[in-house]
Structure formats: C-alpha cells, structure tokens
Amino acid sequence: MLFSEYWDRLMLRPQIRPSPRRPTRKTINQIILFGRHPNPTTDYYFGARLSARGMPPYEIVDMADRNLHRLNPEGAFIIICRYASSRVLDWIEASHSRLAGVGLFLDDDIPSVILSDESSIRYKLSLLKNAIMPLRRLNRELDILWVSTPKLAEAVGCIDAQVLPPAPPTFLWDVAGRKSSRADSETISIAYHATGIHVKEHSFLQPVIADVLAARPNAIFEVFADNRTRPIWKGMDRVDIRDPLPWQGYVKECENRQIDIMLVPLAPTKVNDCRSPTKRIDVARLEAAGIFSASSAYGEPDGSCEIRLLYNRDIWHQTLLELIDDPARRAAGAEATRLLVGQMSSDADSGLLLNSA
C-alpha cells in the first residue's frame, strides 16, 4: 500500500449518527452558522439560501468568537461551514439538549488536500486542526452532511450526504452598471486568479502565456501567485504578478474592473475531481470570457458558447489566440457563463432543507 493511501485510510471522515441514537430535537426557530468569516464558501452556498422566503432568522458567527455564551441555543439549527474550533464544539456539546439540529458543509476533499504535494505544511496542519480533528467530537452530534458535488459525496464515503451546489446571491456577481468603461479598448487583459494549491496549473499555463504574449503584443496577463508559484512567472514582460487578496477585498475590486479573458485550468487530480464550479461566479463578476478545463466541475465541451477545453497546452494556446482576435466570441462566452451563474442563483429561492430525509 502506498504511504498516501495508508494515511488516507486513517483520516477521520464525517459520519451522520444512526437514527436510533439521535435525540429528539427542538423545533427550528433560528439558524447559527459557524465558520471562518468572511469567506467565499459561506457567501456562495449559504448567503442567498438563508435569506430565502420562509427561512428562519439566522446569524453568522466566526468560530474564533470568544463570546459564544451570548448565543441562545434554544431551537437553534447549527451549521458548521468547513471548520470548527474547540470553543464551538464545547458550546454545541453544552447546548446538546436545546438544539434543533447540527449540520456540516464541505466543499473540498480535505483528506486529499492534506495528502497533496501541492498544499503547504502550514495549510495541512490548519486543515488537520480545524477540519479533521473536530470530527472526533462533531460526528457524535451530526444530523446532516452537505457536500458541494456528487464526486465529493463519493470521496467522503457517506451514503446519506446531500449535494448542495453553489447558489450565490445575485448582487455578488451581477455588477451591470457598476463598472466604468474600459480606458484602452485595444488592450486585451487575461487573468489567472489562483489559490495556493494550484502549482500544477501555474506550470501548465506559463509556457502558454509566454507564447501568447509573444504573438499578441496587445495582450497583458495578470496572475495571483504566492511564494511557491511567483518564481514561475518572474521576469516575464507584460505580466503583473500579484498577491492573492482577502475575500472581501477581492470581491470589491472585481466589481469595479473588467478582465477580457479569465483562465480556469484544472489539472487532473483527485482534489480537482471533487471541485465545484464556483470560479464561474468570479468569471461572471469580472464580465470575462472564461476558458474552463473540461472536468467534472465545469462539464465537457458541449457545443455551447461557454469554452471548455481539454487539459492540453496546444489547445489552450490556440484558443487564447482566437479569443484575443475575436471580440464577438469573447462576448458570447461571457454571456454563456453569466446565464449558467444566473441558474445557480435561482436555486437559492427554495432555501435550505434542514432535515436528513
């Protein structure tokens, strides 16, 4: 057995308590969502659903909050968004008999992220502390498990997991009328806004972008890169290497600027197999034409105007050149993605089902 497979089997997994062992829960009269806030997961999956007509009042509480005693547990349905602190677990256990239920939401295959050679030691330790180890206590309380994709449900291995796709509030992506006009319409801006666990994708894109910039002097490129990926891009002309922004700062900035072409590559990995299509939302907010990897997250090429490509440098290179030269195709791609994100948002209208049936 490979070392990684051995450790993968030892990883704790979320488990819903068998029905006979579940206590009688109180009637739901409020929702309390714990996690690290602000963050895109809460906004993309819960912001609109919790605000839907007919939902009980809700409160979003940071897991580092030291004043949990102020919260009223009577009839509260608790949602854990990815992470839980020992303080939150203490509060849940102390409030056990007064709660209406406890649910956990996951949008990553966290054991695979920990075992990946792309995640930093610091990030691995953070995930172990805040996402894996809490399951020893949380599994004793868990009534519902939500996951972001069917692939993630398979990876988690819980047959009762419910798939909860992203459903963002419209205001988080539909920014029509909020942007100033382009100052230089001749310049074509291309961007890759990545997080720290996409080293393979940076290496995949670098030679593609180098060739595209050499062939199209009117193109510029912007990339978010950390200490591990910054050297991949260092020294390239017309490449703006930026530090990733905090979530709220990123949303605010994207509301006031436009990117012509947004790149969303996904290397074929176990972690990426479980990803959901949340990058579509960022592409829509930037009013960009997205180039997405053909994948379980974004689907296969289907003849629609949204551009989904095999993970092949030659194909990405040729498609980028064509998009730079074809404003009508860029506009059609951007509109196709916006329509798909609009469908995501409409899914929030039904709210959130707070039972395990």
C-alpha positions as CSV (number, residue, x, y, z in Angstrom):
1,M,0.0,0.0,0.0
2,L,1.3,3.5,-0.9
3,F,2.1,5.8,2.0
4,S,-0.5,8.3,0.9
5,E,-3.2,5.5,0.7
6,Y,-2.3,4.4,4.2
7,W,-2.7,7.9,5.7
8,D,-5.8,8.5,3.6
9,R,-7.5,5.4,5.3
10,L,-6.5,6.8,8.7
11,M,-8.1,10.2,8.1
12,L,-11.3,10.8,10.0
13,R,-14.4,11.2,7.8
14,P,-17.7,12.9,8.7
15,Q,-20.5,10.5,9.7
16,I,-24.1,11.1,10.5
17,R,-25.3,9.4,13.7
18,P,-27.6,6.4,13.1
19,S,-31.3,7.4,13.6
20,P,-31.9,5.3,16.7
21,R,-29.1,7.2,18.6
22,R,-30.3,10.7,17.6
23,P,-32.0,12.6,20.4
24,T,-35.4,14.3,19.9
25,R,-34.5,17.7,18.6
26,K,-36.2,21.0,19.3
27,T,-38.3,22.8,16.6
28,I,-36.2,25.1,14.5
29,N,-36.6,28.7,15.3
30,Q,-33.2,30.1,14.3
31,I,-30.0,29.1,12.4
32,I,-26.5,29.7,13.6
33,L,-23.7,29.3,11.0
34,F,-20.2,28.8,12.4
35,G,-17.0,29.1,10.3
36,R,-14.2,31.4,9.3
37,H,-15.7,34.6,8.2
38,P,-15.8,36.3,5.8
39,N,-15.2,33.6,3.2
40,P,-16.5,32.7,-0.3
41,T,-17.9,29.3,0.8
42,T,-20.4,31.0,3.2
43,D,-21.3,33.6,0.6
44,Y,-21.6,31.2,-2.4
45,Y,-23.5,28.4,-0.7
46,F,-25.5,30.0,2.2
47,G,-25.9,33.7,1.8
48,A,-28.8,33.6,-0.6
49,R,-30.3,30.3,0.7
50,L,-30.5,31.6,4.3
51,S,-32.2,34.8,3.1
52,A,-34.8,32.9,1.1
53,R,-38.5,33.4,1.8
54,G,-39.8,31.2,4.6
55,M,-36.4,30.6,6.2
56,P,-36.0,31.2,10.0
57,P,-33.8,34.1,11.1
58,Y,-30.1,33.3,11.0
59,E,-26.8,34.5,12.5
60,I,-23.3,34.1,11.1
61,V,-20.7,33.6,13.8
62,D,-16.9,33.4,13.5
63,M,-15.5,30.2,15.0
64,A,-12.9,32.4,16.8
65,D,-15.6,34.3,18.7
66,R,-14.9,34.3,22.4
67,N,-18.4,35.4,23.4
68,L,-20.5,32.3,22.4
69,H,-22.3,32.4,25.7
70,R,-24.3,35.3,24.3
71,L,-25.9,32.9,21.7
72,N,-29.3,31.4,22.5
73,P,-29.2,27.6,21.7
74,E,-32.9,27.1,22.2
75,G,-34.3,25.7,18.9
76,A,-31.1,26.7,17.0
77,F,-30.1,24.7,14.0
78,I,-26.3,24.7,13.8
79,I,-24.4,24.8,10.5
80,I,-20.6,24.1,10.5
81,C,-19.1,25.6,7.4
82,R,-15.9,23.6,6.8
83,Y,-14.3,24.3,10.1
84,A,-15.0,24.2,13.9
85,S,-12.9,25.4,16.8
86,S,-12.8,23.6,20.2
87,R,-14.7,26.6,21.6
88,V,-17.6,26.0,19.1
89,L,-17.6,22.2,19.9
90,D,-17.7,22.9,23.6
91,W,-20.7,25.2,23.0
92,I,-22.5,22.6,20.9
93,E,-22.0,19.8,23.4
94,A,-23.1,22.1,26.3
95,S,-26.2,23.0,24.3
96,H,-26.9,19.5,23.1
97,S,-30.4,19.1,24.5
98,R,-31.7,22.5,23.4
99,L,-30.6,22.4,19.8
100,A,-32.8,21.8,16.7
101,G,-30.0,20.0,14.8
102,V,-26.4,20.1,13.6
103,G,-25.2,20.1,10.0
104,L,-21.8,20.1,8.4
105,F,-21.0,21.5,5.0
106,L,-17.9,20.6,3.0
107,D,-16.7,21.9,-0.4
108,D,-13.3,20.2,-0.7
109,D,-11.9,16.7,-0.4
110,I,-10.0,17.8,2.6
111,P,-8.0,14.5,3.2
112,S,-6.8,14.6,-0.4
113,V,-5.8,18.3,0.0
114,I,-3.8,17.4,3.1
115,L,-2.1,14.5,1.3
116,S,-1.5,16.5,-1.8
117,D,2.1,17.6,-2.6
118,E,0.8,21.0,-3.5
119,S,-0.6,22.1,-0.1
120,S,1.9,23.8,2.2
121,I,2.8,22.3,5.6
122,R,1.1,25.2,7.3
123,Y,-2.1,24.6,5.4
124,K,-2.0,20.9,6.0
125,L,-1.7,21.5,9.8
126,S,-4.5,24.1,9.7
127,L,-6.8,21.6,8.0
128,L,-5.9,18.8,10.4
129,K,-6.6,21.1,13.4
130,N,-9.8,22.8,12.2
131,A,-11.4,20.3,9.8
132,I,-10.3,16.8,10.6
133,M,-9.7,16.6,14.3
134,P,-13.0,18.2,15.2
135,L,-14.8,15.3,13.6
136,R,-14.0,13.1,16.7
137,R,-16.5,15.2,18.6
138,L,-18.7,16.6,15.8
139,N,-19.7,13.2,14.4
140,R,-21.4,12.5,17.8
141,E,-23.7,15.4,17.1
142,L,-24.1,15.4,13.3
143,D,-27.6,15.2,11.8
144,I,-26.9,16.3,8.3
145,L,-23.9,16.3,6.0
146,W,-23.9,18.6,2.9
147,V,-21.3,18.4,0.2
148,S,-20.8,20.6,-2.9
149,T,-20.7,17.9,-5.6
150,P,-21.6,14.3,-6.3
151,K,-17.9,13.5,-6.7
152,L,-17.2,14.8,-3.2
153,A,-20.0,12.7,-1.8
154,E,-18.3,9.7,-3.2
155,A,-14.9,10.7,-1.8
156,V,-16.4,11.4,1.6
157,G,-18.0,8.0,1.6
158,C,-21.2,8.9,3.5
159,I,-24.2,7.5,1.7
160,D,-26.5,9.9,3.4
161,A,-24.6,13.0,2.3
162,Q,-26.8,15.6,0.5
163,V,-25.4,17.5,-2.5
164,L,-25.7,21.3,-2.1
165,P,-24.5,23.1,-5.2
166,P,-23.4,26.8,-5.1
167,A,-26.2,29.3,-5.2
168,P,-24.7,32.8,-4.9
169,P,-26.7,36.0,-4.2
170,T,-27.2,37.9,-7.5
171,F,-25.5,41.0,-6.1
172,L,-22.2,39.1,-5.7
173,W,-21.8,38.6,-9.5
174,D,-24.3,40.7,-11.4
175,V,-22.5,44.0,-11.5
176,A,-24.0,45.5,-14.6
177,G,-23.9,49.3,-14.4
178,R,-21.3,49.4,-11.6
179,K,-18.2,49.5,-13.8
180,S,-16.5,52.3,-15.6
181,S,-15.8,52.0,-19.3
182,R,-12.6,50.5,-20.5
183,A,-9.8,53.1,-20.8
184,D,-7.9,51.2,-23.5
185,S,-10.1,49.0,-25.7
186,E,-7.1,47.9,-27.8
187,T,-5.5,46.1,-24.9
188,I,-6.7,42.6,-24.1
189,S,-6.4,41.6,-20.4
190,I,-6.0,37.9,-19.5
191,A,-6.0,36.7,-15.9
192,Y,-5.5,33.7,-13.7
193,H,-6.7,34.2,-10.1
194,A,-5.5,31.1,-8.3
195,T,-5.1,29.9,-4.7
196,G,-2.1,28.3,-3.2
197,I,-2.9,24.7,-4.1
198,H,-2.7,25.1,-7.9
199,V,1.0,24.8,-8.5
200,K,0.5,22.3,-11.4
201,E,-1.9,24.8,-13.1
202,H,0.7,27.6,-12.9
203,S,3.3,25.4,-14.5
204,F,0.8,24.4,-17.2
205,L,-0.1,27.9,-18.1
206,Q,3.3,29.6,-18.0
207,P,4.6,28.4,-21.5
208,V,1.1,29.0,-22.9
209,I,1.0,32.6,-21.7
210,A,4.7,33.2,-22.8
211,D,3.9,32.2,-26.4
212,V,0.6,34.1,-26.5
213,L,2.2,37.3,-25.2
214,A,4.9,37.0,-27.8
215,A,2.4,36.5,-30.6
216,R,0.0,39.2,-29.5
217,P,1.7,42.5,-28.3
218,N,-1.8,43.9,-27.4
219,A,-2.3,41.3,-24.7
220,I,-1.4,41.6,-21.0
221,F,-1.6,39.0,-18.2
222,E,-2.4,39.2,-14.5
223,V,-1.8,36.3,-12.1
224,F,-2.3,35.8,-8.4
225,A,0.7,33.9,-7.0
226,D,2.2,33.0,-3.6
227,N,5.8,32.4,-2.7
228,R,5.8,28.9,-4.3
229,T,4.3,30.0,-7.6
230,R,5.7,33.5,-8.0
231,P,9.1,32.3,-9.4
232,I,7.2,30.5,-12.3
233,W,6.2,33.9,-13.7
234,K,9.2,36.1,-12.6
235,G,10.9,38.1,-15.3
236,M,8.2,37.9,-17.9
237,D,7.2,41.1,-19.8
238,R,3.6,42.3,-19.6
239,V,2.9,40.0,-16.7
240,D,1.5,41.5,-13.4
241,I,2.3,39.2,-10.5
242,R,0.0,39.9,-7.6
243,D,-0.5,38.6,-4.1
244,P,-3.9,37.0,-3.6
245,L,-6.4,39.3,-2.0
246,P,-8.6,38.8,1.1
247,W,-12.0,37.7,0.1
248,Q,-14.0,40.9,0.6
249,G,-11.2,42.9,-1.0
250,Y,-11.2,40.6,-4.0
251,V,-15.0,40.9,-4.5
252,K,-14.9,44.7,-4.2
253,E,-12.0,45.1,-6.6
254,C,-13.7,42.8,-9.2
255,E,-16.9,44.8,-9.0
256,N,-15.0,47.8,-10.4
257,R,-12.8,46.4,-13.1
258,Q,-13.1,44.1,-16.1
259,I,-11.0,41.3,-17.4
260,D,-11.4,40.2,-21.0
261,I,-10.4,36.5,-20.6
262,M,-10.3,34.6,-17.4
263,L,-8.5,31.3,-17.2
264,V,-9.8,28.4,-15.1
265,P,-7.5,25.4,-15.7
266,L,-7.8,22.3,-13.5
267,A,-5.1,19.6,-13.6
268,P,-6.4,16.0,-13.5
269,T,-6.0,15.3,-9.7
270,K,-8.1,13.7,-7.0
271,V,-8.6,17.1,-5.3
272,N,-9.8,18.7,-8.6
273,D,-12.1,15.9,-9.4
274,C,-14.3,17.0,-6.4
275,R,-14.3,20.7,-7.1
276,S,-17.5,22.7,-7.8
277,P,-17.9,25.3,-10.5
278,T,-17.6,28.4,-8.2
279,K,-15.0,30.0,-10.4
280,R,-17.8,30.6,-12.9
281,I,-19.1,33.1,-10.4
282,D,-15.8,35.0,-10.3
283,V,-15.7,35.0,-14.1
284,A,-19.3,36.4,-14.3
285,R,-18.4,39.2,-11.8
286,L,-15.4,40.2,-14.0
287,E,-17.6,40.1,-17.1
288,A,-14.9,38.0,-18.7
289,A,-14.9,35.2,-21.3
290,G,-13.9,32.2,-19.3
291,I,-11.7,29.3,-20.5
292,F,-12.5,26.4,-18.3
293,S,-11.0,22.9,-18.1
294,A,-13.3,20.2,-19.3
295,S,-13.9,18.4,-16.0
296,S,-16.5,17.1,-13.6
297,A,-16.7,20.7,-12.2
298,Y,-17.4,22.5,-15.5
299,G,-18.6,19.8,-17.8
300,E,-17.3,18.6,-21.1
301,P,-17.4,20.6,-24.4
302,D,-21.0,20.6,-25.5
303,G,-21.2,22.9,-28.4
304,S,-22.4,25.8,-26.3
305,C,-20.7,29.2,-26.3
306,E,-19.0,28.5,-22.9
307,I,-15.4,27.5,-23.7
308,R,-14.4,24.2,-22.1
309,L,-11.1,22.7,-23.2
310,L,-9.1,19.5,-22.7
311,Y,-6.1,20.0,-20.4
312,N,-3.7,20.4,-23.4
313,R,-1.3,23.3,-23.8
314,D,-1.6,23.4,-27.6
315,I,-5.4,23.6,-27.4
316,W,-5.3,26.4,-24.8
317,H,-2.7,28.3,-26.7
318,Q,-4.7,28.2,-30.0
319,T,-8.0,29.1,-28.2
320,L,-6.4,32.0,-26.4
321,L,-5.1,33.5,-29.7
322,E,-8.6,33.1,-31.3
323,L,-10.3,34.8,-28.3
324,I,-7.9,37.7,-28.4
325,D,-8.7,38.2,-32.1
326,D,-12.5,37.7,-31.8
327,P,-14.4,40.1,-29.6
328,A,-17.7,38.5,-30.6
329,R,-16.6,35.1,-29.4
330,R,-15.5,36.7,-26.1
331,A,-18.8,38.3,-25.6
332,A,-20.7,35.1,-26.4
333,G,-18.5,33.1,-23.9
334,A,-19.1,35.7,-21.2
335,E,-22.8,35.7,-21.7
336,A,-23.0,31.9,-21.7
337,T,-21.2,31.8,-18.3
338,R,-23.5,34.6,-16.9
339,L,-26.6,32.5,-17.8
340,L,-25.2,29.5,-16.0
341,V,-24.4,31.6,-12.9
342,G,-27.9,33.0,-13.1
343,Q,-29.3,29.5,-12.9
344,M,-27.1,28.8,-9.9
345,S,-28.6,31.9,-8.1
346,S,-32.2,30.8,-8.8
347,D,-31.5,27.6,-6.9
348,A,-31.4,29.6,-3.7
349,D,-35.0,30.5,-3.9
350,S,-36.1,27.3,-2.3
351,G,-34.0,28.0,0.8
352,L,-32.2,25.2,2.7
353,L,-33.7,21.9,3.6
354,L,-32.9,21.3,7.3
355,N,-33.7,17.7,7.7
356,S,-31.9,14.4,7.0
357,A,-34.6,12.9,4.8
